[in-house]
Amino acid sequence: MLAHRVLVQTRKGPVVGIFGSQPPHLLADEDRKKVIEPKAMFIDVGAMDGFDVVKKLGIRKGDFVTPISDFQIMSNNKLYLAKAFDNRIACALVCDVLSAIKPKTLAGPLFGVGSVQEEVGLRGATTSAWAVDPDLALIIDVGIARDTPGSEGGAEERLGSGVSIGVFDAGMIPHKSFLQLVIDTAEKNKIKYHLSSMERGATDGGRVHMSRSGVPAVSIGPAVRYIHSHNSIFARSDYDATLKLALAVIKRLDEKTVAGLIGMTRGAKPAAKAGKK
């Protein structure tokens, strides 16, 4: 965060600021060697004696702070750069899926969900899964690209490697039969993919798959560099591969296929429900 420009979203409008801290010249030698913790930082919005930021700018506790980081196509025009691709990418993909799908071709209703507060406890996933009560869930999130200096392992998880299909994360081990269907679909349609895992961190699937009596779920998405930072990078080809796979999987979910998958977890055929979701 340090030295990044931000916008404080106040009731009077956005206010430009910058993350600041004590300069190293004023720190003791032992403190200069330490990583500066967020609690030691502050946002400088141009305060000075005689300038009341509360009255003049309308700043108050609870105002959101967003980094200033405009979207940009890089010099390598296959790569895109901007903030919060985790998880604006998934929101865009869900919109593209819903735009491309023809409802009459589906075995049942399709819900696209943009959930809130995933990073602070999968909260939106919990409430939305309860409300929708889906038979199956295709979780669209991002993978972690490991193609930068210092990254260890996961050489296949790199920009341009196609869609990441999650086989394990800290919140969910995917439904094996549904996972195999997703992999088979990628191979059948010659969609570039790789298998990914994440020891620390999870997706909304961590709550969705435990909703009510259980929901078979699989996570897919493009690999992204520098997630959880003010600037991240992904490859457009990986986005397109994710979209193609999501559409292909959804088209395969006819009534018989869904019945076979959810029968393993719920012990009942979907005919008992009003419609497949």
C-alpha positions in Angstrom: 0.0 0.0 0.0 2.8 2.4 0.8 3.1 5.4 -1.5 0.1 4.5 -3.6 -2.4 7.1 -4.5 -6.0 6.4 -3.5 -9.5 7.9 -3.5 -11.4 8.2 -0.2 -15.0 7.8 -1.2 -16.8 10.4 0.9 -20.4 11.6 1.0 -19.3 14.8 -0.8 -17.4 12.9 -3.5 -14.0 11.2 -3.9 -10.9 12.8 -2.2 -7.4 12.1 -3.5 -4.9 10.8 -0.9 -1.7 8.9 -0.6 -0.5 6.2 1.8 2.2 7.6 3.9 4.5 6.6 6.8 7.5 7.9 8.6 10.4 8.3 6.1 13.4 5.9 6.6 15.6 8.9 7.4 13.7 9.4 10.7 13.6 5.8 11.7 16.0 4.0 14.1 18.4 1.5 12.4 16.5 -1.5 13.7 13.1 -0.1 12.5 14.5 0.5 9.0 15.0 -3.2 8.6 11.4 -4.1 9.3 8.5 -4.2 6.9 6.1 -1.3 7.6 2.8 -2.6 9.0 -0.5 -1.2 7.7 -1.2 0.2 11.2 1.9 2.3 10.9 0.6 3.9 7.7 -1.8 6.7 7.2 -3.6 8.4 4.3 -2.5 11.9 3.6 -5.4 13.8 2.0 -3.6 17.2 2.2 -4.2 18.0 5.8 -2.4 20.9 7.4 -3.0 23.4 10.2 -6.2 25.3 9.8 -7.6 22.8 7.2 -10.5 20.8 8.7 -10.7 17.6 6.6 -13.9 16.5 8.2 -15.8 19.7 7.5 -14.3 20.6 4.2 -13.9 17.2 2.7 -16.7 15.2 4.4 -14.4 12.4 5.5 -15.7 10.1 8.2 -15.1 6.7 9.7 -16.2 3.9 7.4 -15.6 5.6 4.1 -14.2 3.3 1.5 -10.7 3.7 0.1 -9.9 2.6 -3.4 -6.6 2.6 -5.2 -6.1 4.8 -8.2 -5.1 2.2 -10.9 -6.6 2.6 -14.3 -7.2 -0.3 -16.7 -4.6 -0.6 -19.4 -3.7 -2.9 -22.2 0.1 -3.5 -21.9 2.7 -3.1 -24.6 2.4 -6.9 -24.9 -1.2 -6.4 -26.0 -2.1 -10.0 -24.9 -1.9 -8.9 -21.3 -4.2 -6.6 -19.3 -3.3 -4.5 -16.3 -5.5 -3.0 -13.6 -6.6 -3.2 -10.0 -8.9 -5.8 -8.5 -8.9 -8.4 -11.2 -9.6 -10.7 -8.3 -12.4 -10.7 -8.7 -13.7 -8.3 -11.3 -12.7 -10.9 -13.9 -15.3 -13.3 -12.6 -18.0 -10.6 -12.6 -17.2 -9.9 -16.3 -17.2 -13.7 -17.1 -20.5 -14.2 -15.4 -22.0 -11.4 -17.5 -20.5 -12.8 -20.7 -21.9 -16.3 -19.8 -25.4 -15.0 -19.2 -25.2 -13.0 -22.4 -24.2 -16.0 -24.5 -26.5 -18.6 -23.1 -29.9 -19.2 -24.7 -32.4 -20.1 -21.9 -34.3 -22.6 -24.0 -31.2 -24.8 -24.3 -31.0 -25.2 -20.5 -32.3 -28.1 -18.4 -33.4 -25.6 -15.7 -32.8 -22.1 -14.4 -29.3 -20.6 -14.4 -28.3 -18.1 -11.8 -25.3 -15.8 -12.1 -24.2 -14.4 -8.7 -21.8 -11.6 -8.0 -21.2 -12.1 -4.3 -19.9 -9.6 -1.7 -17.2 -9.8 1.0 -15.5 -13.0 -0.2 -12.2 -11.8 1.1 -13.5 -11.3 4.7 -15.3 -14.5 5.2 -17.2 -15.7 2.1 -20.2 -13.8 3.4 -22.1 -13.2 0.2 -21.5 -16.8 -0.9 -23.2 -18.0 2.3 -26.4 -15.9 1.9 -26.7 -16.3 -1.9 -26.3 -20.0 -1.9 -29.0 -20.3 0.7 -31.3 -18.1 -1.3 -30.7 -19.8 -4.7 -30.4 -23.4 -3.3 -28.5 -24.6 -6.4 -28.1 -28.2 -7.6 -24.6 -27.5 -8.9 -22.2 -24.6 -8.7 -19.5 -23.5 -11.1 -17.3 -21.1 -9.1 -15.5 -18.6 -11.2 -12.5 -17.0 -9.5 -8.8 -16.5 -10.4 -5.8 -18.7 -10.1 -2.4 -17.5 -8.9 0.2 -17.1 -11.7 3.5 -18.5 -10.6 5.6 -17.3 -13.5 7.4 -14.4 -11.8 10.9 -14.3 -10.3 11.0 -16.1 -6.9 7.9 -18.1 -7.4 8.1 -21.7 -6.4 6.5 -24.7 -8.1 3.3 -24.7 -10.2 5.2 -24.0 -13.4 2.0 -24.7 -15.3 0.2 -21.9 -13.5 1.4 -19.1 -15.8 -0.2 -16.4 -18.0 -1.2 -18.0 -21.2 -1.7 -21.4 -19.7 -5.5 -21.5 -20.3 -8.1 -21.9 -17.6 -7.2 -23.0 -14.1 -9.3 -25.8 -12.8 -9.0 -26.1 -9.0 -8.4 -29.5 -7.5 -7.8 -28.3 -3.9 -7.8 -25.1 -1.9 -8.0 -24.2 1.8 -11.8 -24.1 1.7 -12.9 -26.8 -0.7 -12.0 -30.1 -2.2 -14.2 -30.2 -5.3 -16.8 -32.8 -6.1 -14.8 -35.5 -7.9 -17.4 -36.5 -10.5 -18.2 -32.8 -11.3 -14.5 -32.1 -11.5 -13.9 -34.9 -13.9 -16.8 -33.7 -16.1 -15.2 -30.2 -16.2 -11.8 -31.7 -17.2 -13.4 -34.0 -19.8 -15.3 -31.0 -21.2 -12.1 -29.0 -21.6 -10.3 -31.9 -23.3 -13.3 -32.7 -25.6 -13.5 -29.1 -26.7 -9.7 -28.7 -27.0 -9.7 -25.9 -24.4 -6.3 -25.1 -23.0 -6.3 -25.7 -19.2 -4.2 -26.7 -16.2 -4.9 -28.1 -12.8 -4.2 -25.8 -9.8 -4.1 -26.0 -6.1 -3.9 -23.4 -3.3 -2.8 -24.3 0.2 -3.7 -20.9 1.7 -6.7 -19.1 0.5 -10.1 -20.1 -0.9 -13.0 -19.2 -3.1 -16.7 -18.7 -2.6 -17.0 -22.4 -3.2 -15.8 -22.9 0.4 -19.3 -21.9 1.6 -21.4 -22.8 -1.5 -20.5 -26.4 -1.4 -21.6 -26.7 2.2 -24.9 -24.9 1.7 -28.0 -26.8 3.0 -27.5 -30.5 2.2 -24.4 -29.9 0.0 -23.8 -28.6 -3.5 -21.3 -30.2 -6.0 -19.0 -27.4 -6.9 -15.8 -26.8 -9.0 -13.7 -23.6 -9.3 -12.3 -22.4 -12.6 -10.7 -19.1 -13.8 -7.7 -17.5 -15.4 -4.3 -17.2 -13.6 -3.5 -13.7 -12.5 -0.2 -12.1 -11.3 -0.1 -9.9 -8.2 -3.6 -10.6 -6.8 -4.6 -8.6 -3.7 -2.5 -5.7 -4.9 -3.2 -2.4 -6.5 -2.1 -3.7 -9.9 -2.6 -7.1 -11.3 -2.1 -8.7 -14.8 -3.8 -11.4 -16.7 -3.8 -12.8 -20.3 -6.8 -12.3 -22.4 -6.5 -15.7 -23.9 -7.0 -17.3 -20.4 -10.1 -15.2 -20.0 -11.5 -16.5 -23.3 -10.6 -20.1 -22.4 -12.5 -19.7 -19.1 -15.5 -18.4 -20.9 -15.5 -21.1 -23.4 -15.2 -23.8 -20.8 -18.0 -22.4 -18.6 -20.3 -22.3 -21.6 -19.4 -25.8 -22.6 -19.9 -27.2 -19.1 -23.3 -25.6 -18.7 -24.4 -27.0 -22.1 -23.5 -30.5 -20.8 -25.7 -30.2 -17.7 -28.8 -31.9 -19.0 -31.4 -33.4 -16.7 -29.8 -36.9 -16.6 -26.3 -35.5 -16.0 -27.5 -33.3 -13.1 -29.5 -36.1 -11.6 -26.4 -38.3 -11.6 -24.2 -35.6 -9.9 -26.6 -34.5 -7.2 -27.9 -38.0 -6.5 -24.4 -38.7 -5.1 -24.7 -35.9 -2.5 -28.4 -35.5 -1.8 -29.7 -39.1 -2.3 -32.6 -38.0 -4.4 -33.4 -37.3 -8.0 -33.9 -33.6 -9.1 -37.4 -34.3 -10.2 -38.5 -33.7 -6.6 -37.5 -30.1 -7.0 -39.2 -27.4 -9.0 -36.3 -27.0 -11.4 -32.6 -27.6 -11.8 -30.3 -24.7 -10.9 
